[in-house]
Amino acid sequence: MSARSWFHVALGAVFLPVLSLPFVWGVAIRCWGLRSGEEDTRWARRLVLLAAADTLVAATLIALAISGRPVRPDSPAASPRAVMGVTVDPSFPGPGVRLRAVTPGGPADGAGIQVGDVVRTIDGQAVDSADALRNHLGALGAGAEVEVGLTRDGAPRTIRLRTASSTSIRPPPQPLFRPAERTSRCWTSGGWRFPWRESAALGALGALGLVAILRRRGAGVLLTALAMAAAGIGTVVAWGATCLAAGGETLGGAILGLWGGSTGLGLAAFGGNALIRKPALPRTRSVPSTVRVGLWYAFTGALRLTLFLGAILPASAPGSNPIEGLVKTVGSTEGPGLLLVGLAAVVLAPIAEELAFRGLLLPSLARWLGTTPAVCISAAVFGSLHWYYGPMIPVIVFLGLVLGWARVVSGGVRAPMLIHGAYNCGLLLLLGLRSVTGR
């Protein structure tokens, strides 16, 4: 086989990390010694870099195993967790975490904790997010006695309980569109917050767009910024309208907020694509071939990054995947919650984001700066909008690079859309499996 073929085979070594390292290095050394021509040299060099990356991942995992430190809870190797038997309201901004549901027969239910209580501390340590609550309990382990500081109707309380394993209890079914707390102040209640992080990314992109216009090229950069603003408006309108219709904040409203954001982004990006003339990118690979190779790059590369970052980051490092939280919560709701989340993540989001970032932004940047900088900048912007992943953002940026490559080599947005949708579908299946098994 050629060095190119061996490189793509060696990418799969990540599914047997550490154990496959001798194989990867053997292939890299063999291809380096047998290279004949510029193409073989280029792929042999990539094989050596891949072997070096796998060595870094393997060394990190070995050091982790020797130290005995657990992998981050949101990494693929996470184990059953210690829990109280509560479901957190993801729309509550704090301080503390508000409880949307309390599992009948669980530790919290037995201790007298109620829906609507706001948990402020665990054993005296502040709790400001669902991740913080999970990490505090996970550090103690199942069966540990904890002191929960909470407020109920504004009055502070202290309750003691004993944690249980996440595999031993299941949250109760929840109505998808029934609010945990009735309110008519949807636009000023705790579920809405000013999107500071998104606004910063939007402002930076808008400034870049203005510079592009002054240079009489790359107007699509500014149109992409406007599409991102439309996504924010769509999210707020969909969430707020659902809140008003239901009489309060609901999990269904959070899901429809995803629909509203993707719809606003997609429609604005579609309009932007119709307004400007973009440079034609030469097609060098068919759409089916691009999708096959792109998915292989996406999954094997993302897994390498996830293993490495999951091993080096502390368990308390900030950042979470809201889709994971929705899947876990929606899995125990009444109604088509999982279907709504799945359609948003697998269909709406890939179409809208690819129209904006690979259909509108990347070609506009390519006309102004060149193809490689355009792919990198569009991936960085794509990653910045997923700020909630925290230290795991490099995984999202890497996915953006793969999608940008697919846009360039296939000459259109169909391939990136298919790769994006299939990648999200695979993640949803994995998250659904973890939700069912309690891992």
C-alpha positions as CSV (number, residue, x, y, z in Angstrom):
1,M,0.0,0.0,0.0
2,S,1.0,3.6,-0.5
3,A,1.9,6.0,2.3
4,R,-1.4,7.7,1.8
5,S,-3.3,4.4,2.3
6,W,-1.3,3.5,5.4
7,F,-2.0,6.9,6.9
8,H,-5.7,6.4,6.7
9,V,-5.4,2.9,8.2
10,A,-3.2,4.3,11.0
11,L,-5.9,6.8,11.9
12,G,-8.0,4.0,13.2
13,A,-5.3,3.1,15.8
14,V,-7.0,5.5,18.2
15,F,-9.6,2.9,18.9
16,L,-6.9,0.9,20.6
17,P,-4.9,3.7,22.2
18,V,-1.4,2.8,23.6
19,L,-1.6,-0.8,22.4
20,S,-1.5,0.2,18.7
21,L,1.4,2.6,19.2
22,P,4.1,0.1,18.0
23,F,2.0,-0.5,14.8
24,V,1.7,3.2,14.0
25,W,5.4,3.8,14.5
26,G,6.3,0.7,12.5
27,V,4.1,1.9,9.6
28,A,5.6,5.5,9.8
29,I,9.2,4.3,9.8
30,R,8.5,1.8,6.9
31,C,6.8,4.4,4.7
32,W,9.5,7.0,5.5
33,G,12.2,4.6,4.3
34,L,10.3,3.5,1.2
35,R,9.1,7.0,0.1
36,S,9.5,7.6,-3.7
37,G,8.4,11.0,-4.9
38,E,6.9,14.1,-3.5
39,E,3.4,12.7,-2.7
40,D,4.9,9.7,-0.7
41,T,7.2,12.0,1.2
42,R,4.2,14.3,2.1
43,W,2.1,11.4,3.4
44,A,5.1,9.7,5.2
45,R,5.7,13.0,7.0
46,R,2.0,13.0,8.0
47,L,2.4,9.5,9.3
48,V,5.4,10.5,11.5
49,L,3.3,13.4,12.9
50,L,0.4,11.1,13.6
51,A,2.7,8.7,15.4
52,A,4.1,11.5,17.5
53,A,0.5,12.7,18.3
54,D,-0.4,9.1,19.3
55,T,2.7,8.9,21.5
56,L,1.6,12.0,23.3
57,V,-1.9,10.6,23.9
58,A,-0.5,7.3,25.0
59,A,2.0,8.9,27.4
60,T,-0.8,11.0,28.9
61,L,-3.1,8.0,29.4
62,I,-0.3,5.9,30.9
63,A,0.6,8.8,33.4
64,L,-3.1,9.1,34.2
65,A,-3.4,5.3,34.9
66,I,-0.3,5.4,37.1
67,S,-1.5,8.4,39.1
68,G,-4.9,6.8,39.7
69,R,-6.7,10.0,38.9
70,P,-10.1,9.5,37.3
71,V,-10.8,10.8,33.9
72,R,-13.1,13.9,33.6
73,P,-16.7,13.0,34.1
74,D,-17.7,14.0,30.6
75,S,-15.0,12.0,28.9
76,P,-15.8,8.6,27.2
77,A,-14.3,6.6,30.1
78,A,-16.5,8.1,32.8
79,S,-18.1,5.6,35.3
80,P,-21.4,5.6,37.2
81,R,-21.7,8.7,39.3
82,A,-22.9,9.5,42.8
83,V,-26.2,11.3,42.6
84,M,-28.9,12.9,44.8
85,G,-31.8,12.0,42.6
86,V,-32.6,15.4,41.2
87,T,-32.9,17.1,37.8
88,V,-31.5,20.6,37.4
89,D,-33.3,23.4,35.6
90,P,-30.8,24.3,32.8
91,S,-32.4,27.7,32.3
92,F,-31.7,29.0,35.9
93,P,-28.8,31.4,35.8
94,G,-27.9,31.2,39.5
95,P,-26.6,31.7,42.0
96,G,-27.0,28.0,42.8
97,V,-29.0,25.5,40.8
98,R,-32.8,25.2,40.8
99,L,-34.4,21.7,40.8
100,R,-36.8,20.9,38.0
101,A,-37.6,17.4,39.3
102,V,-37.0,15.2,42.3
103,T,-36.9,11.4,41.7
104,P,-39.4,9.6,43.8
105,G,-37.7,7.2,46.2
106,G,-34.3,8.9,45.6
107,P,-32.0,10.3,48.3
108,A,-33.3,13.9,47.8
109,D,-36.9,12.8,47.9
110,G,-36.3,10.9,51.1
111,A,-34.6,13.9,52.7
112,G,-37.5,16.2,52.0
113,I,-36.0,18.2,49.1
114,Q,-38.6,19.6,46.8
115,V,-39.1,20.8,43.2
116,G,-38.2,24.5,43.0
117,D,-35.5,24.4,45.7
118,V,-32.3,26.1,44.9
119,V,-29.2,24.2,45.9
120,R,-26.5,26.6,47.0
121,T,-23.8,24.5,48.6
122,I,-22.7,20.9,49.0
123,D,-20.7,20.3,52.3
124,G,-20.0,24.0,52.4
125,Q,-18.7,24.2,48.8
126,A,-20.5,26.6,46.5
127,V,-22.6,25.1,43.7
128,D,-23.1,27.4,40.7
129,S,-23.8,24.9,37.9
130,A,-25.1,21.4,37.1
131,D,-21.5,20.4,36.4
132,A,-20.3,21.7,39.8
133,L,-23.1,19.7,41.6
134,R,-22.1,16.6,39.7
135,N,-18.4,17.1,40.4
136,H,-18.9,17.7,44.1
137,L,-21.0,14.5,44.4
138,G,-18.7,12.5,42.2
139,A,-15.7,13.3,44.4
140,L,-17.5,11.9,47.4
141,G,-18.8,8.7,45.8
142,A,-22.0,6.8,46.2
143,G,-23.2,6.1,49.8
144,A,-21.5,9.2,51.2
145,E,-23.3,11.5,53.6
146,V,-23.5,15.1,52.4
147,E,-24.9,18.3,53.8
148,V,-27.0,20.2,51.2
149,G,-27.4,24.0,51.7
150,L,-30.5,25.2,49.8
151,T,-33.1,28.0,49.7
152,R,-36.8,27.4,49.6
153,D,-39.1,30.4,48.9
154,G,-36.1,32.5,49.8
155,A,-35.5,30.9,53.2
156,P,-32.2,29.0,53.8
157,R,-32.3,25.4,54.8
158,T,-29.7,22.7,55.5
159,I,-30.6,19.0,54.7
160,R,-28.4,15.9,55.2
161,L,-28.7,12.9,52.9
162,R,-26.8,9.9,51.6
163,T,-25.9,9.8,47.9
164,A,-26.7,6.8,45.6
165,S,-25.3,5.4,42.4
166,S,-26.6,6.9,39.1
167,T,-27.3,3.3,38.0
168,S,-29.7,2.6,40.8
169,I,-32.3,5.4,40.2
170,R,-34.0,7.0,37.3
171,P,-35.5,10.5,37.1
172,P,-39.3,10.6,36.9
173,P,-41.0,11.4,33.6
174,Q,-41.5,15.1,33.2
175,P,-44.0,17.0,31.0
176,L,-42.1,18.6,28.1
177,F,-44.1,21.9,28.2
178,R,-45.2,22.2,31.8
179,P,-43.2,24.8,33.7
180,A,-41.6,24.0,37.0
181,E,-42.5,27.5,38.2
182,R,-45.3,29.7,36.7
183,T,-44.3,33.2,35.7
184,S,-45.5,35.8,33.1
185,R,-42.1,37.6,33.2
186,C,-40.5,35.5,30.5
187,W,-38.3,38.2,29.0
188,T,-36.9,39.3,32.4
189,S,-36.9,36.0,34.3
190,G,-33.9,33.9,35.0
191,G,-34.1,31.9,31.8
192,W,-32.8,34.7,29.7
193,R,-29.4,36.3,29.9
194,F,-27.5,38.7,27.7
195,P,-25.3,36.7,25.4
196,W,-22.0,38.3,26.3
197,R,-19.7,35.6,24.8
198,E,-21.7,35.3,21.6
199,S,-21.8,39.1,21.3
200,A,-18.0,39.2,21.6
201,A,-17.6,36.7,18.7
202,L,-20.2,38.5,16.7
203,G,-18.5,41.9,17.2
204,A,-15.1,40.5,16.2
205,L,-16.6,39.0,13.0
206,G,-18.5,42.2,12.3
207,A,-15.3,44.2,12.6
208,L,-13.5,41.8,10.2
209,G,-16.4,42.2,7.8
210,L,-16.2,46.0,7.8
211,V,-12.5,45.7,7.0
212,A,-13.3,43.3,4.2
213,I,-15.9,45.8,2.8
214,L,-13.4,48.7,3.0
215,R,-11.1,46.5,0.9
216,R,-13.9,45.9,-1.5
217,R,-14.0,42.1,-1.1
218,G,-15.3,39.6,1.4
219,A,-18.8,41.2,2.0
220,G,-20.0,37.7,3.0
221,V,-18.0,38.1,6.2
222,L,-20.4,40.9,7.4
223,L,-23.4,39.0,6.1
224,T,-22.3,36.0,8.3
225,A,-22.1,38.3,11.3
226,L,-25.7,39.4,10.5
227,A,-26.7,35.7,10.2
228,M,-25.2,35.0,13.6
229,A,-27.3,37.9,15.0
230,A,-30.4,36.5,13.4
231,A,-29.6,33.2,15.2
232,G,-29.6,34.9,18.5
233,I,-32.9,36.7,17.8
234,G,-34.4,33.4,16.7
235,T,-33.4,31.7,19.9
236,V,-34.8,34.4,22.1
237,V,-38.0,34.7,20.2
238,A,-38.7,30.9,20.2
239,W,-37.8,30.5,23.8
240,G,-39.8,33.6,25.0
241,A,-42.9,32.7,22.9
242,T,-42.9,29.2,24.3
243,C,-42.4,30.5,27.9
244,L,-45.4,32.9,27.4
245,A,-47.6,30.2,25.9
246,A,-46.8,27.6,28.6
247,G,-46.9,30.2,31.5
248,G,-43.3,29.7,32.5
249,E,-39.9,28.3,31.5
250,T,-40.0,24.7,30.2
251,L,-37.6,22.2,28.8
252,G,-39.6,22.2,25.6
253,G,-38.9,25.9,25.3
254,A,-35.1,25.3,25.6
255,I,-35.4,22.8,22.7
256,L,-37.5,25.1,20.6
257,G,-34.9,27.8,21.3
258,L,-32.4,25.5,19.4
259,W,-34.9,25.3,16.5
260,G,-35.3,29.1,16.5
261,G,-31.6,29.7,16.5
262,S,-30.9,27.3,13.7
263,T,-33.8,28.7,11.7
264,G,-32.7,32.3,12.1
265,L,-29.1,31.4,11.2
266,G,-30.1,29.3,8.2
267,L,-32.6,31.7,6.6
268,A,-30.2,34.7,7.0
269,A,-27.3,32.7,5.6
270,F,-29.4,31.5,2.7
271,G,-30.3,35.1,1.9
272,G,-26.7,36.1,2.2
273,N,-25.6,33.4,-0.2
274,A,-28.2,34.7,-2.7
275,L,-26.9,38.3,-2.4
276,I,-23.2,37.9,-3.1
277,R,-21.1,36.4,-5.8
278,K,-18.6,33.9,-4.3
279,P,-15.4,32.6,-5.9
280,A,-15.7,29.1,-7.4
281,L,-13.6,26.6,-5.4
282,P,-12.2,23.9,-7.7
283,R,-13.7,20.5,-7.0
284,T,-11.1,17.7,-6.5
285,R,-13.1,15.0,-4.9
286,S,-16.7,13.7,-5.2
287,V,-19.3,14.3,-2.5
288,P,-19.6,10.6,-1.5
289,S,-15.8,10.2,-1.3
290,T,-15.5,13.5,0.7
291,V,-18.2,12.3,3.2
292,R,-16.5,8.9,3.8
293,V,-13.0,10.4,4.3
294,G,-14.3,13.4,6.2
295,L,-16.2,11.3,8.7
296,W,-13.1,9.1,9.2
297,Y,-11.0,12.2,9.9
298,A,-13.7,13.7,12.1
299,F,-14.3,10.7,14.4
300,T,-10.6,9.6,14.7
301,G,-9.3,13.1,15.2
302,A,-12.0,14.1,17.7
303,L,-11.4,11.0,19.7
304,R,-7.7,11.6,19.9
305,L,-8.3,15.2,21.1
306,T,-11.0,14.0,23.6
307,L,-8.8,11.4,25.1
308,F,-5.9,13.8,25.5
309,L,-7.9,16.7,26.8
310,G,-10.1,14.5,29.0
311,A,-6.9,13.1,30.6
312,I,-5.0,16.4,31.2
313,L,-7.9,18.6,32.4
314,P,-8.9,18.5,36.0
315,A,-12.3,17.1,36.8
316,S,-13.5,20.5,38.0
317,A,-12.6,22.2,34.7
318,P,-15.5,24.3,33.4
319,G,-17.4,23.6,30.3
320,S,-20.2,21.2,29.3
321,N,-22.2,20.1,26.3
322,P,-25.8,21.4,26.6
323,I,-26.9,18.8,24.1
324,E,-25.7,16.1,26.4
325,G,-27.7,17.7,29.3
326,L,-30.8,17.9,27.1
327,V,-30.5,14.3,26.0
328,K,-30.2,13.1,29.6
329,T,-33.1,15.2,30.7
330,V,-35.3,14.8,27.6
331,G,-34.9,11.0,27.8
332,S,-37.1,11.0,30.9
333,T,-39.8,13.4,29.6
334,E,-43.3,12.8,28.2
335,G,-43.7,13.7,24.5
336,P,-41.5,13.9,21.5
337,G,-38.5,15.5,23.2
338,L,-35.8,13.2,21.9
339,L,-37.2,13.6,18.3
340,L,-37.2,17.4,18.6
341,V,-33.6,17.4,19.9
342,G,-32.5,14.9,17.3
343,L,-34.0,16.9,14.4
344,A,-32.4,20.1,15.7
345,A,-28.9,18.5,16.1
346,V,-28.9,16.2,13.1
347,V,-30.8,18.2,10.5
348,L,-31.5,21.9,11.3
349,A,-28.1,22.8,12.9
350,P,-25.9,21.2,10.2
351,I,-27.8,22.8,7.4
352,A,-27.9,26.2,9.0
353,E,-24.3,26.2,10.3
354,E,-22.9,24.9,7.0
355,L,-24.8,27.5,5.0
356,A,-23.3,30.2,7.2
357,F,-19.8,29.1,8.0
358,R,-18.8,27.0,5.0
359,G,-21.3,28.3,2.4
360,L,-21.0,32.0,3.2
361,L,-18.1,32.8,5.4
362,L,-15.4,30.5,4.1
363,P,-15.7,31.4,0.4
364,S,-15.8,35.1,1.2
365,L,-12.6,34.9,3.3
366,A,-11.0,32.7,0.6
367,R,-11.6,35.5,-2.0
368,W,-9.9,38.0,0.4
369,L,-7.2,36.0,2.3
370,G,-6.8,32.7,0.5
371,T,-8.1,29.2,1.1
372,T,-6.0,28.0,4.0
373,P,-6.6,31.1,6.2
374,A,-10.3,31.0,5.3
375,V,-10.6,27.4,6.5
376,C,-8.8,28.2,9.7
377,I,-10.7,31.4,10.5
378,S,-14.1,29.9,9.7
379,A,-13.2,27.0,12.0
380,A,-12.2,29.4,14.8
381,V,-15.5,31.3,14.5
382,F,-17.4,28.1,14.4
383,G,-15.7,27.0,17.6
384,S,-16.1,30.3,19.4
385,L,-19.9,30.0,19.1
386,H,-19.6,26.7,21.1
387,W,-18.0,28.4,24.0
388,Y,-20.0,26.3,26.5
389,Y,-17.7,23.4,25.7
390,G,-15.0,25.2,27.7
391,P,-11.6,23.6,27.5
392,M,-13.0,21.0,25.0
393,I,-13.5,23.7,22.3
394,P,-10.4,22.4,20.4
395,V,-12.5,19.4,19.5
396,I,-15.1,21.7,17.9
397,V,-12.4,23.8,16.1
398,F,-11.0,20.5,14.7
399,L,-14.4,19.5,13.4
400,G,-14.6,22.9,11.8
401,L,-11.3,22.3,10.1
402,V,-12.6,19.0,8.7
403,L,-15.8,20.6,7.5
404,G,-13.8,23.4,5.9
405,W,-11.6,20.9,4.1
406,A,-14.7,19.1,2.9
407,R,-16.1,22.4,1.5
408,V,-12.9,23.1,-0.4
409,V,-12.3,19.7,-2.0
410,S,-16.0,18.9,-2.8
411,G,-16.7,22.4,-4.2
412,G,-20.0,22.8,-2.3
413,V,-21.8,22.6,1.0
414,R,-23.5,19.3,0.5
415,A,-20.6,17.2,1.8
416,P,-20.0,19.3,4.9
417,M,-23.7,19.2,5.7
418,L,-23.7,15.4,5.5
419,I,-20.5,15.0,7.5
420,H,-21.9,17.5,10.2
421,G,-25.2,15.7,10.4
422,A,-23.7,12.2,10.5
423,Y,-21.2,13.3,13.2
424,N,-23.9,14.8,15.3
425,C,-26.0,11.7,14.8
426,G,-23.2,9.5,16.1
427,L,-22.7,11.7,19.1
428,L,-26.4,11.7,19.9
429,L,-26.5,7.9,19.7
430,L,-23.5,7.7,22.1
431,L,-25.1,10.2,24.5
432,G,-28.4,8.4,24.4
433,L,-26.6,5.1,25.2
434,R,-24.8,6.7,28.1
435,S,-28.1,8.1,29.3
436,V,-29.8,4.7,29.2
437,T,-26.9,2.9,30.9
438,G,-26.3,5.7,33.5
439,R,-22.7,6.2,32.4
